Amino acid sequence: MSASTTAFPDLEELVDLTMEELEQLAAPWPARWLLPPKPGEPERAVYLCAGPGGLEVGVRDALGHDLDIIGVEFNKDAAATAVAAGFQRIVADVRTLDPTHPALRWTRGLIVTAPCQCWTPAGKRAGQDPRNLQILDDMFACAWEATVGVWEEDRCGGGCGDDCSVCWEGWSGPIYGVEEVRAMAAELSDDRIGLLAEVVIWGLALSRAWDGFGWIAMEQSSALPQSVIDGIRAEFLCADWLTVDFHVLDAVDYGLASRRKRVFMLAVRNRYLVPTAVRPSSPLPATTAAKALGWPPGIRVNTRGVRRTAGGNCWSADKPATAITSKIRGWYWEHDPTHRFSLDEAARLVGFLAGYPWTGSRSSCTQQIGDVVAPPMACVVFGALLGLPWEARLRAYLIKLYDRTPAEYTLAV
């Protein structure tokens, strides 16, 4: 799928092609992306490991902002859920796609939400293994060489005068292909670890190929090792990006009815961000699981021993729920084992309004809910990243989501 290695028509030639010819040239991206956006059209963003649409719900429905996002997702059920919700998906492995494809020349942003299981206690934590971490760090370094290259100077050996057309200094450009970087993941004990290298591969490739590319957002487990954070940050700072900030945020602090701690990267190429841009001006009221779901007080939820919380195998619904994972499919009321979570209830705890079109088996749907980016957090992160006023929008969304009174969410003056 490497379109950049073949001759490609100029813009003037594209306008003479049929729609079928445009679609063939653009594949797997939409044909309209071959042409520049018209005045007033939304910014374009590529979304890797895009999932079922939680991030887009947060941007569109909570923040009220329009982005032209094309998501790439390998899981067919998650992609079908997103499409049913009105979002755009390409079903593919992101590691098979070319970040310098000509259809991406007007891309403004990159979003990456790679699977987190290899980093978390809920998974096998393969990402924490020192050997895997070393391979990943090597992939970051090689991603630079496959996109920016190596520093070269004095090509002809010197002694030729100031007007020599051969002598120069600068970055060489790619010295090998991104396919060689991606092949290094074969040495990892869990190939999902290597998906984090795509942040660097795509981010550097897009910024080298297209002048208009300007921002990156990444979401990942809060258990991501500091060495990985430092490695990603170093590559973009070396590429002269002005902002490469990482924030560990817990969604419960932003009004969500469940705990969901994640690390977010906000990177901007030509603009500084204020570090406090992700913080509300005044605390948002906590939302208990019982309040969010309309349950009576006193309910305790049994996790069947598959979730170990501070209180054992149960948690009180009179507090925000413990972090939601795919295992919620088997959770039940302690005093009534027949009462299980509906998909709407599970999804509301992570920030979705009722009726979201989850697609697939119950296990598949709860996996999507467990992995998804919480919409309220997307509202916060993209508001901060794009310089949009997110706080009042978030409070309005929470009022609707949890049936709260406006007075509870009034902004402090």
Secondary structure, DSSP 8 states (H G I E B T S, - for coil): --GGGS----HHHHTTS-HHHHHHHHTTS-GGGGS---TT---EEEEES-TTSHHHHIIIIIS----EEEEEES-HHHHHHHHHTT-EEEES-GGGS-TT-GGGTTEEEEEE----TTTSTTTT-GGGSHHHHHHHHHHHHHHHHHHT--EEE-TT-S-S-TT-SS--EEE---SS-HHHHHHGGGGSSSGGGGGGHHHHHHHHHHHHH-TT--EEEEEEETT--HHHHHHHHHHHHHTT-SEEEEEEEEGGGGT-SB--EEEEEEEESS----GGGGS-SS------HHHHHT--TT-EEE-TTSS-BTTBSEEETTS-B----GGGGG-EETTEEEEE--HHHHHHHTT--TT----S-HHHHHHHHHHS--HHHHHHHHHHHHT---HHHHHHHHHHHHT--GGGG----
